[in-house]
Structures are given as C-alpha cells and as structure tokens.
Amino acid sequence: MIRRLARNAAALAAASLLLTACGGGADDGKTAEAAAHPVFSEPLDRQVFLALRRTQKAGDAEFRQTVTFTSRKGKAVQTLTGRLDFTGSRGEAASSWRVPRLFPQAARETILGEGPGRTTGDASSRYTVDTRAIHYRAASAGYWLRYTGDIKPLWGVDAISHLRGTEAAVGGTLLEALGSAEATSATGTAGRTYRATFPLQAALDLFPYDLRTEFVPASLNSTAKTPEVPVTVDVDAEGRVTRAQADLSALLSKEKDSALSDVTAVHADLTLAGFGTSKPTSAASPAERTLDAGTVVITTYEARTGDCMDFNTGLRHERLVARVPCTGAHDGRVLGQHTLKGGYPGGEAARKRAEEACSSATGDRSWYTWSTAREWSDNGEGRATCYTVTR
C-alpha cells in the first residue's frame, strides 16, 4: 500500500512538471514581456549614450549630415555624406559647400578657410580615414594627400585632425557630441524620440581648429558654466540612432568684431541608415595617385623660385601649399623669394616690405606673402614670397 502511494505521488509530480514545460508557466509571458531592452530599460539620462553604443555595435552605416550657417543674406550649407565602418575603425566622406553669392564675405572666408591668392579654401573635397592615415583630396586636385603622424606643418595650424573622430572614424559629425548627451524626455513606443542636451564644448568637435577660435565665447576658456546645446535624437526599435538634430547657435560669439557677426544661427542635422548592410569603406590607401603630405606640403617660406604649387591642402591656411611638378596642372608658380633683414617689424610693416620686395612682379594674377612673427624670429630674418596664380 505504501509502495503504491509512492508510485502515484511520483506520477503526479512528473505530470505537473510536464504541464509546466508545455504550458510555459503562469508567469512566463510576463517575464518575456518585461525582458530588458539594451537602451530603453536603462535610466533616461543614459539612453542617448547607450543608443550611440548600440549604433556602433551595428558594425557599419551610411550617413548624411548638413551644417547650416544662417545669415540675413542667405544660408551657407555644408553637406557631408559617406560611410562609417565602426568595426574596422575607418570611413570615407565627401564634403561640399553651397554658399550664396550675397553671403557675408568675412563669414564666407572664415567658414571655408583661407587660401593663397585672395581665395577661400576648398568648397568640395573627399577624404578617407583610418587608424593610420587621413587621405585628403581637393576637388581641384588630381591626387590624394596622405597625412600621418603629428600633423603640424605650421605652428598652431591643424585643420586636418578634426576629420578623424573618436566615436566614429570620420569626425565632424553629431556622433561626436552624443556621447556626452543626456536625455530629458522621451516619446514613442517601438522607437523613441529624445529631447536631450550636451555641453557646448562638445559642439566644437564638429569644426576645424581655426573656425573654433571664431566660435568660442570667452566663458569656454574659464571656469564659468557654459550653455547646453539642445538636440533631438531619433532611435529605432533596435536602439540605434537614426537621426540627430542640434541647434548650435550658442557657439556664436556676441562680439561685434567677430568674423561671424552676421551669422544668426547654426544648425546640424545628421541621419544614419543601412546598418550592417552598407558597402565596405575604401581601403586605407586610395588606388589613385597619392602624395606624402609630410614631404609636399610646405609653407610659402620654404618654396623656391620656379616651384609650382597647389593651394588646396585641406589645412585651410593661406601660407600652406602643396609643391607639385610644373609639368602638370597647378594653381600657382613662385616668381621670386626676397630676404627681409632685421627683426620682425609688426604685421602691417611686414606686409609693406613684402609688397615693395615683390613690386617687380607683373600681371593681375600676381600676389605675395610674408613671414609670420614666429618664422621671422626662428630664422633671424623674414622672407617675401612672390607668386602668380596660374589656375
């Protein structure tokens, strides 16, 4: 009798286990329903940061970003398109500017950068970025410039390094700021739209160093509290960033003598798509002709009479050029170099001495440059470079 009861109890226990396995249990639906989402289940203020990390785990993506400078005389718009390989730490991009004819001249020169021959910098360019090098190609050039190592061809000048990002291989996008963004509200169910802010200092990472000096309010160089930049971030159901829109107008200086004093607003709009399905980015070295920037990019001080040069190096400076063979197309040719004796006389006096030294150069397309105070001091003398614009 005792043995039969034991057998019955064992059978009931087995049946109970079987029913639990087949039916899933009374709480299993609730458990699955409450499964943690890698982004949405976390504290609100961390969700934008976690969405950025989720985006990077997708492996790669295509992107498009516009940065718009608004003035009373029209809008200057930079369009940046390309591909990001988060896994391989590389990417490629094409940049183009559309600036209306009546856009304020000082703002135009500041946004596009300086160039020799009273020209602005590149309005269109391409570049590839990886952990070893930045390859840059101006629209007017038939070759790539390969920048590696510590990029300082002229003291205090480096407009190339910002092309390499920290959150993605290609820099200058809103991804660089989202790592420090904190959400204040969220809407949506499958995906979400966040209202968030990030520190003003993070917005500077979108721009080359020379442009940052026109942006930065005095408060950024002190311990004073700086404004927060508002940003709207769209995240899909997988927790990946698909769009970010930021109002960067707080970067604009209130000083009347600022080169951007006529600019009233700055906005950035980034979209991401094609996660994990975009084509591989270009190899580290483009297949086309490549020149070593460390060898060919020089200051006009270093140029010699008869040298031919291109003006667009990506470094956005009127005294940095690429020395190229005269047998091919080129932007300018050096007509002469003249030594300027004595100590540095000051900016305006140095300009006048260079003008006098180059007065023998003829033609409407002839120009001149002169040594900086630092060059003058380092070399014990100055130099006037006379050149003509050939293209």
Secondary structure as UniProt FT lines:
FT   HELIX           2..23
FT   TURN            26..27
FT   HELIX           28..33
FT   TURN            38..41
FT   HELIX           44..46
FT   HELIX           47..57
FT   STRAND          60..71
FT   TURN            72..73
FT   STRAND          74..85
FT   TURN            86..89
FT   STRAND          90..98
FT   TURN            101..102
FT   HELIX           105..112
FT   STRAND          114..115
FT   TURN            116..118
FT   STRAND          119..120
FT   STRAND          124..129
FT   STRAND          134..138
FT   TURN            139..140
FT   STRAND          144..147
FT   TURN            155..156
FT   HELIX           161..163
FT   HELIX           175..178
FT   TURN            179..180
FT   STRAND          182..187
FT   STRAND          192..199
FT   HELIX           200..203
FT   HELIX           204..206
FT   HELIX           209..215
FT   HELIX           218..221
FT   STRAND          228..235
FT   TURN            237..238
FT   STRAND          241..247
FT   HELIX           249..251
FT   TURN            256..257
FT   TURN            259..262
FT   STRAND          263..273
FT   TURN            275..277
FT   STRAND          290..292
FT   HELIX           293..296
FT   STRAND          297..299
FT   TURN            300..302
FT   TURN            305..306
FT   STRAND          308..310
FT   TURN            318..319
FT   STRAND          320..324
FT   TURN            326..327
FT   STRAND          332..340
FT   HELIX           347..357
FT   TURN            358..360
FT   TURN            364..365
FT   STRAND          366..370
FT   HELIX           373..379
FT   STRAND          382..389
//
